[in-house]
Amino acid sequence: MDTDTGNRFPVEDRFPAQDRFAAGAQYIGGRLRPGTSGRCQDVVDPATGATVYRYELAGAADVDAAVAAAKAAFPGWAGAAPGERSDALHRLAGILAERAEEFARAESLQCGKPLKLSREFDVPGTIDNTAFFAGAARHLEGRSAGEYDGDHTSYVRREPIGVIGSIAPWNYPLQMAAWKILPAIAAGNTIVLKPAETTPLTSLLFAEAARDAGIPDGVVNIVSGAGKDAGEHLVGHPDVVMTSFTGSTAVGKRVAEIATRTVKRIHLELGGKAPFVVFDDADLEAAVHGAVAGSLINSGQDCTAATRAYVQRPLYEAFVEQVAALMETVRLGDPFRPDTDLGPLISHVHRDRVAGFVERARAYARIVTGGEAPKSDGAYYRPTLVADAPQDSEVVQAEIFGPVLVALPFDTDDEGIALANDTPYGLAASAWSRDVYRTGRATREIKAGCVWINDHIPILSEMPHGGYKASGSGKDMSAYSFEEYTQVKHVMYDNTAVPRKDWHRTIFGDR
């Protein structure tokens, strides 16, 4: 494992954020502009601790301006033919592909994720998602017409709803921006997106690409501001008809509280604590590799990451031993080097929070490997395996959001599934077995929005993403996401041309 992650990374490899966004980090009505809050925000490279961009945060006035731009653009964009919106999104997918390297470097700079992850996962996934919604924009349909009472013809229209106010997190800034923006505008809405104030770069690049694709000014707007100021003002804005939020369950509750004051639609994709259930007939090698990859992706800062490995007792000790050995081969280092496997966490503050969970677990569990930060200027933390923790302990129950996997044994299939369901969360899960009946039961009984079988993490643009319980409600990606961003309207035509209907007698006159 590379333990020398000091501040010696070549500057020329980085994205030139200060020059690229010298005009400001607010994108409103088709142009970049500075914020008006009077307060500045540093974007810090988590791998070095160096400030790579400083900008003025958005204030309430910037949110108002962005919402006004979106509101003004809505009638024209909503009235565009589906084919026009589709064509624009196809052009956007092409521009994203042309600028893929710029997006990848900006994402790795602001997040600290390895460039190979940005290049091979975040950026291609975003391009694919854009291409999917380009096609889906032409298939927004209601039910076919029909005569359900003999005297009337009914049909259902599916219409855009207006200005969307969305808030995206810092762990996947580009993909989460796309997941918010694409279904909203494909359906004919306009949007104001607030990225995390620490990671605005790729959201701004995405908005510029949308403009260059011919999407009209005002359809996509970005306000880079703090949650307490810009975020809460956006969610509570009277001209915003829906809010979509991805982040922690605690903040999601606050978003819901504010949104309900103006009876907004709410889409919440919140925390996770994904179980990884390994039955005793599983392919052990596959499960070990899946657990390490599934728990360490994006340095574990992934709400669907494998966090709780429940392993049936005959395989338990071998699983723990082999996962620890494989974790110890993972290379920490400069995110811009091709041989780096694991980058830093988003900040030193978050790194210390993750370390706190592990330090407290030493009192009641076994730290098999990891459990420390290497000497570095960056916010690095070693891949960590914790074994034998009690089911009710915080390391099992709470979302750590770091490169930490907890392993626990179980005896019966009933117990394994019960333990998998024994947290407040229900975003994602996986089950590992060669037995189709066992895996079928797992897919039915594990309460999660996604259950993978013999794999963990892959996502598809065609398939919905969203959870049960405290993991939120509503769906990202897929055609199911349109349910969040459209209004279903029933239209009914009279077919009789009779001025006096039979039902009128219930109000006046006799038959």
C-alpha positions in Angstrom: 0.0 0.0 0.0 1.3 3.5 -0.9 1.8 5.3 2.4 3.6 8.4 1.0 0.7 10.6 -0.2 2.4 13.9 0.6 1.7 17.2 -1.2 3.9 16.7 -4.2 1.3 16.1 -7.0 2.0 17.9 -10.3 0.0 21.0 -10.7 -0.3 20.6 -14.5 -2.4 17.4 -14.0 -5.1 19.4 -12.2 -8.2 21.1 -13.6 -7.6 24.9 -13.7 -10.6 25.8 -11.7 -9.7 29.4 -10.7 -9.2 30.4 -14.3 -12.0 28.4 -15.7 -14.6 29.9 -13.4 -13.1 33.3 -12.8 -16.5 34.9 -13.6 -18.1 33.2 -10.6 -19.8 29.9 -9.5 -23.4 30.9 -10.1 -24.9 29.9 -13.5 -28.1 31.8 -14.0 -30.0 32.5 -17.2 -27.3 31.2 -19.4 -24.2 32.9 -17.9 -21.7 32.7 -15.1 -21.8 35.3 -12.4 -20.5 35.9 -8.8 -22.7 35.3 -5.8 -24.1 38.1 -3.7 -23.9 36.6 -0.2 -20.8 38.5 0.8 -19.2 35.3 2.0 -16.5 33.2 0.2 -16.1 29.5 -0.1 -12.9 27.5 -0.7 -12.9 24.4 -2.9 -10.2 22.3 -1.4 -8.3 19.4 -3.1 -8.8 16.6 -0.5 -5.6 14.9 -1.7 -3.4 17.8 -0.8 -5.4 20.2 1.4 -4.7 23.0 -1.0 -7.4 25.5 -2.0 -7.9 25.2 -5.8 -10.9 27.6 -6.2 -12.4 30.4 -4.2 -15.7 32.0 -5.0 -18.5 34.0 -3.5 -21.4 31.9 -2.3 -25.0 32.3 -3.5 -27.4 34.2 -1.3 -31.2 34.5 -1.3 -31.0 37.1 -4.1 -29.2 34.7 -6.3 -31.7 31.9 -5.7 -34.5 34.4 -6.5 -32.8 35.3 -9.7 -32.3 31.7 -10.7 -35.9 30.7 -10.0 -37.1 33.7 -11.9 -34.9 32.7 -14.9 -36.3 29.1 -14.7 -39.9 30.4 -14.4 -39.5 32.6 -17.5 -38.0 29.7 -19.5 -40.6 27.2 -18.5 -43.5 28.0 -21.0 -41.2 27.8 -24.0 -39.4 24.6 -22.9 -42.6 22.9 -21.7 -44.2 23.8 -25.0 -41.4 22.4 -27.1 -42.1 19.1 -29.0 -40.7 16.0 -27.3 -38.5 15.5 -30.3 -36.9 18.9 -29.8 -36.0 18.2 -26.2 -34.8 14.8 -27.3 -32.5 16.3 -30.0 -31.0 18.7 -27.5 -30.3 16.0 -25.0 -28.6 13.9 -27.7 -26.4 16.9 -28.6 -25.7 17.2 -24.9 -24.6 13.6 -24.6 -22.2 14.2 -27.6 -20.7 17.3 -26.0 -20.2 15.5 -22.7 -18.3 12.8 -24.6 -16.1 15.3 -26.3 -15.3 17.0 -23.0 -15.0 13.8 -21.0 -11.4 14.4 -19.9 -12.2 17.9 -18.6 -15.1 16.6 -16.6 -13.0 13.7 -15.2 -10.2 15.9 -14.0 -12.5 18.5 -12.5 -14.4 15.7 -10.6 -11.2 14.2 -9.3 -9.8 17.5 -8.3 -12.8 18.6 -6.2 -13.6 15.1 -4.7 -10.2 13.4 -4.5 -11.5 10.3 -6.3 -9.0 8.4 -8.4 -9.0 9.6 -12.0 -9.6 6.1 -13.2 -12.9 6.1 -11.3 -13.9 9.5 -12.7 -12.9 8.3 -16.2 -14.4 4.9 -16.1 -17.5 5.3 -13.9 -18.7 8.9 -13.2 -18.3 10.4 -16.6 -19.3 7.5 -18.8 -22.3 6.9 -16.5 -23.4 10.5 -16.9 -23.0 10.3 -20.7 -25.1 7.2 -20.8 -27.7 8.7 -18.5 -28.0 11.7 -20.8 -28.4 9.4 -23.9 -31.1 7.4 -22.1 -33.1 10.5 -21.2 -32.7 11.8 -24.7 -34.6 8.7 -25.9 -37.0 8.7 -23.0 -38.1 12.3 -23.7 -40.0 11.0 -26.7 -42.0 8.4 -24.7 -43.8 10.4 -22.1 -47.2 8.9 -22.5 -50.5 8.6 -20.6 -52.9 5.7 -20.9 -54.7 5.2 -24.2 -58.1 6.7 -24.7 -61.2 4.7 -23.8 -65.0 4.9 -23.2 -65.4 3.8 -19.6 -69.1 4.7 -19.1 -70.4 4.7 -22.7 -71.1 8.4 -22.8 -67.6 9.8 -22.5 -64.1 9.3 -23.9 -61.3 9.6 -21.4 -57.5 9.9 -21.8 -54.6 10.8 -19.6 -52.1 13.6 -20.3 -48.7 13.6 -18.7 -47.4 17.2 -18.3 -44.4 19.0 -16.9 -45.0 20.6 -13.5 -42.8 23.8 -13.5 -39.7 24.9 -11.8 -37.8 22.2 -9.9 -35.5 23.1 -7.0 -32.9 20.3 -6.5 -30.0 19.8 -4.1 -27.1 17.4 -4.9 -24.5 16.0 -2.6 -20.7 16.1 -2.6 -19.8 12.4 -3.1 -20.9 12.2 -6.8 -21.3 15.8 -7.9 -21.5 15.1 -11.6 -23.7 12.0 -11.6 -26.0 13.5 -8.9 -26.3 16.7 -10.9 -27.2 14.7 -14.0 -29.7 12.5 -12.0 -31.5 15.7 -10.9 -31.3 17.7 -14.1 -32.0 15.1 -16.8 -35.4 13.7 -15.9 -36.6 17.1 -15.0 -35.7 18.8 -18.3 -36.5 15.7 -20.4 -40.1 16.0 -19.1 -40.2 19.7 -20.0 -39.5 21.3 -16.6 -36.9 23.8 -15.8 -34.5 23.5 -12.9 -32.4 25.3 -10.3 -29.8 23.0 -8.9 -27.8 23.6 -5.8 -24.6 21.5 -5.7 -22.7 21.0 -2.5 -20.8 24.3 -2.0 -17.5 22.3 -1.7 -17.9 20.6 -5.1 -19.6 22.9 -7.6 -17.2 22.5 -10.6 -18.7 19.7 -12.6 -22.3 21.0 -12.1 -21.1 24.3 -13.7 -19.5 22.4 -16.6 -22.7 20.5 -17.1 -24.8 23.6 -17.3 -22.4 25.2 -19.8 -22.6 22.0 -21.9 -26.4 22.1 -21.8 -26.2 25.7 -23.2 -23.8 24.6 -25.9 -26.2 21.8 -26.8 -28.9 24.4 -27.6 -30.9 24.0 -24.4 -32.4 27.5 -23.9 -31.1 29.9 -21.3 -32.9 29.5 -18.0 -33.8 25.9 -18.4 -30.7 24.8 -16.3 -29.5 27.1 -13.5 -26.9 26.5 -10.8 -26.7 28.2 -7.5 -23.6 27.4 -5.5 -24.4 28.2 -1.9 -24.6 26.9 1.6 -27.5 24.7 2.7 -28.7 26.9 5.5 -28.9 29.9 3.1 -29.3 29.0 -0.5 -30.6 25.5 0.0 -33.3 26.3 2.5 -34.4 29.4 0.5 -34.6 27.3 -2.7 -36.7 24.5 -1.1 -39.1 27.1 0.5 -39.4 29.3 -2.6 -43.1 29.8 -3.6 -42.3 29.4 -7.3 -40.6 26.1 -6.9 -43.1 23.3 -7.3 -41.0 20.3 -6.4 -37.7 19.6 -4.6 -35.4 16.7 -5.1 -32.8 16.1 -2.5 -30.0 13.6 -2.1 -28.0 13.5 1.1 -28.3 12.4 4.7 -31.5 11.3 6.3 -31.1 14.0 9.0 -30.9 16.8 6.4 -33.7 15.1 4.4 -36.0 15.5 7.3 -35.3 19.2 7.3 -35.9 19.5 3.6 -39.2 17.7 4.0 -40.2 20.0 6.8 -39.5 23.1 4.7 -41.1 21.7 1.5 -44.4 20.8 3.2 -45.0 24.4 4.2 -45.8 25.2 0.5 -47.2 21.7 -0.3 -44.4 20.8 -2.7 -43.7 17.5 -4.2 -40.7 15.9 -2.5 -38.2 13.4 -3.8 -35.7 12.2 -1.2 -32.7 9.8 -1.8 -31.2 9.6 1.6 -28.8 7.4 3.6 -28.0 3.8 3.4 -26.3 0.9 5.3 -26.3 -1.8 2.6 -26.2 -5.4 3.8 -24.0 -7.9 2.0 -25.4 -11.4 2.7 -23.1 -14.3 2.0 -24.8 -17.8 2.2 -22.7 -20.9 2.9 -22.9 -22.1 -0.7 -21.6 -18.8 -2.2 -18.6 -18.5 -4.4 -16.2 -17.3 -1.7 -13.7 -15.7 -4.1 -16.4 -13.8 -5.8 -17.9 -12.7 -2.5 -14.5 -11.5 -1.2 -13.7 -9.5 -4.3 -17.3 -8.1 -4.4 -17.1 -7.1 -0.7 -13.8 -5.2 -1.1 -14.9 -3.4 -4.3 -18.4 -2.7 -3.0 -17.2 -1.3 0.3 -14.3 0.8 -1.0 -15.8 2.4 -4.1 -15.4 6.2 -3.9 -13.5 5.6 -0.6 -16.7 4.2 0.8 -18.5 7.5 0.3 -21.4 5.9 -1.4 -24.9 5.4 0.0 -25.2 2.0 -1.7 -21.7 0.8 -0.7 -21.5 -2.6 1.0 -21.2 -1.7 4.7 -22.5 -4.8 6.6 -21.2 -8.2 5.5 -23.3 -11.0 7.1 -21.6 -14.2 6.4 -23.0 -17.7 7.2 -20.7 -19.3 9.8 -19.1 -22.0 7.7 -17.5 -19.3 5.5 -17.1 -16.5 8.0 -13.5 -16.9 9.2 -12.2 -17.5 5.7 -14.2 -14.5 4.4 -12.7 -12.2 7.1 -9.2 -13.4 6.5 -9.4 -13.1 2.7 -11.2 -9.7 2.7 -8.5 -8.3 5.0 -5.7 -9.6 2.8 -7.2 -8.1 -0.3 -7.9 -4.8 1.4 -4.2 -4.6 2.3 -3.3 -4.7 -1.5 -5.3 -1.5 -2.2 -3.0 1.4 -3.1 -3.6 4.8 -1.7 -2.1 7.7 -3.5 -2.3 10.7 -5.8 -5.8 10.5 -7.5 -4.2 11.6 -10.8 -1.8 8.6 -10.9 -3.0 5.6 -12.9 -1.9 3.1 -10.2 -3.9 4.7 -7.4 -6.8 2.6 -6.3 -8.2 4.7 -3.4 -8.2 8.4 -3.0 -8.8 10.6 0.1 -12.1 11.3 1.8 -13.8 14.5 1.0 -12.2 16.5 3.9 -10.1 16.1 7.0 -13.2 16.8 9.1 -15.0 13.9 7.4 -11.9 11.7 7.7 -11.8 12.3 11.5 -15.5 11.5 11.7 -14.9 8.1 10.0 -11.9 7.5 12.2 -14.0 8.2 15.3 -16.4 5.3 14.5 -13.5 2.9 14.2 -11.8 4.1 17.4 -15.0 3.7 19.4 -15.5 0.2 17.9 -12.1 -0.9 19.4 -13.9 -1.2 22.7 -16.3 -3.9 21.5 -15.1 -5.3 18.2 -12.0 -6.5 16.4 -10.2 -4.2 13.9 -8.8 -6.8 11.5 -7.0 -4.4 9.2 -6.8 -0.7 8.6 -8.2 1.6 11.3 -5.7 4.4 10.8 -4.8 7.3 8.5 -1.4 7.2 6.7 1.0 10.1 7.0 -0.2 12.6 4.4 -1.3 16.2 3.8 -4.5 14.7 2.4 -7.6 13.3 4.0 -6.7 9.7 3.5 -7.9 6.7 5.6 -6.9 3.1 5.1 -9.3 0.4 4.0 -10.7 -1.0 7.3 -12.4 -4.3 8.2 -14.2 -4.5 11.6 -15.3 -8.0 12.8 -17.5 -9.3 15.5 -19.3 -6.1 16.4 -22.7 -6.4 18.2 -25.7 -6.0 15.9 -26.9 -3.0 17.9 -23.6 -1.2 17.9 -23.2 2.2 16.1 -20.6 0.8 13.7 -23.3 -1.7 12.5 -26.3 0.7 12.7 -25.0 4.1 11.7 -24.0 5.3 8.2 -20.2 5.8 8.5 -19.6 6.9 4.8 -16.0 5.8 4.6 -13.8 2.8 3.6 -15.1 0.7 6.5 -16.7 -2.8 6.2 -18.2 -4.6 9.2 -18.4 -8.4 9.1 -20.7 -10.5 11.3 -21.6 -14.2 11.3 -25.0 -15.7 11.1 -26.3 -19.3 11.4 -29.7 -19.8 9.6 -31.0 -18.2 6.5 -33.8 -16.7 8.5 -31.3 -15.0 10.7 -29.3 -13.7 7.8 -32.3 -12.0 6.2 -33.5 -10.7 9.5 -30.1 -9.1 10.3 -30.0 -7.6 6.8 -33.3 -5.8 7.5 -32.3 -4.7 11.0 -31.4 -1.0 10.4 -33.5 2.0 9.7 -32.2 2.1 6.1 -33.3 0.3 2.9 -31.5 1.7 -0.1 -29.5 -1.3 -1.5 -28.4 -4.8 -0.6 -26.8 -7.8 -2.1 -27.1 -11.6 -1.6 -24.5 -14.2 -2.6 -25.4 -17.8 -3.3 -25.5 -20.5 -6.0 -29.0 -21.5 -5.0 -31.7 -19.8 -7.0 -34.3 -20.4 -4.3 -32.1 -18.8 -1.7 -31.4 -15.8 -3.9 -35.1 -15.6 -4.9 -36.1 -15.4 -1.2 -33.5 -12.7 -0.6 -34.9 -10.5 -3.4 -38.4 -10.9 -2.0 -37.7 -10.4 1.7 -34.8 -7.9 1.9 -36.4 -4.5 2.2 -34.3 -2.4 -0.1 -34.9 -0.5 -3.3 -32.2 -2.5 -5.1 -31.1 -6.1 -4.4 -28.1 -7.4 -6.4 -27.4 -11.1 -6.7 -23.8 -12.2 -6.7 -22.6 -8.6 -7.4 -22.8 -5.3 -5.6 -22.9 -1.6 -6.9 -23.6 -1.8 -10.7 -26.3 0.7 -11.8 -28.1 1.1 -15.1 -29.8 4.2 -16.6 -32.8 2.0 -17.5 -33.4 0.9 -13.9 -34.7 2.9 -11.0 -32.7 3.9 -8.0 -34.3 4.8 -4.7 -35.0 3.2 -1.3 -37.3 2.0 1.5 -37.7 3.3 5.0 -35.3 6.0 6.1 -33.5 5.8 2.8 -36.2 8.1 1.3 -38.9 7.9 -1.4 -39.1 8.4 -5.2 -36.8 7.2 -7.9 -33.8 8.5 -9.8 -32.9 7.3 -13.3 -35.1 5.1 -15.5 -38.6 6.0 -16.9 -39.9 5.6 -13.3 -38.2 9.0 -12.4 -40.8 10.7 -14.6 -43.4 10.0 -12.0 -41.6 12.6 -9.8 -41.4 15.3 -12.5 -44.7 15.1 -14.3 -48.4 15.7 -13.5 -51.0 13.2 -14.6 -54.1 14.9 -15.9 -57.4 13.2 -16.7 -59.2 14.7 -19.8 -62.9 13.6 -20.4 -65.0 14.4 -23.5 -68.8 14.1 -23.7 -69.9 12.0 -26.7 -73.6 12.5 -26.5 -74.2 16.1 -27.4 -77.2 16.0 -25.1 -77.6 19.3 -23.1 -79.4 17.7 -20.2 -77.6 14.7 -18.7 -79.4 12.0 -16.7 -77.3 12.7 -13.6 -78.5 16.4 -13.5 -81.7 15.2 -11.8 -79.7 14.7 -8.7 -79.3 18.5 -8.6 -82.6 19.7 -10.1 -85.8 18.2 -11.6 -87.1 14.7 -11.9 -86.4 11.9 -14.5 
